[in-house]
């Protein structure tokens, strides 16, 4: 299992930046057709995406909101293209029926972004709208504006929506949500603190808007060596004894929930090793 830690956004109308991003250290590149592209440049950005896909590049695309003319054009262009993106991030997600329409049209994994009060209220319905829904996340800047609360940084005003999307994702059997963008690009210490808090709150991985943010996100998402050793030891005992529950050598009760946690830690550790190996050979 390859676990995505960093999702690097790059403007769809900048082929030079797209090329650099694809050759860089991000686990996933998201070519943006929405907020990063001016209205006058939407068509050029769309053509660039189609050309880059046809060249064999693998990346995700953030389309415009599907209910808008630009979003309809994005979905139509991707639906008829021979080469498909790895997945599509769908902004302003509120309506499960609309999300189903996008998923049916594209046939690739879709990732709704919840950016309004209605989107948050419909979190579970969106997470379960279609088998191709592969993850849900928040768009915190737009959400804060819609809620009329103070946004930015680690505003406590968004604590409840964050918890709501974490619970909805896991209730739907989806991966932990990807954390929203940290917009203070030069504040790497703030990024680290925020990402650590996000991990404790149930998020995993982060959308980023500058390559300098990637190493910090990767470091925070890396499993602690002691935790990896604990997980390996625990699963080793499970394999040898077959016990359903027991008290470990540290006096801690171990049951199915703890085993599931250990399996996740080792999957993450294995994914980290895979990323390192791929980087070494690239």
Secondary structure, DSSP 8 states (H G I E B T S, - for coil): -----EEEEEETT-HHHHHHHHTSS-SEEEEESSTTS-GGGHHHHHHHHHHHHHTT---EEEE--TTSHHHHHHHHHHHH-SS--SEEEETT---HHHHHHHHHHH-SEEEEEE-SHHHHHTHHHHHTS-TTB---EE-HHHHHHHHTS--STT-GGGHHHHHHHHHHHHHTT-----B-----TT-HHHHHHHHHHHHHTT--SEEESSGGGHHHHHHHHS--HHHHHHHHHHHHHHHHH--SSEE-TTS-EE-HHHHHHHHHHHHHHHHHHHHHHHHHH-
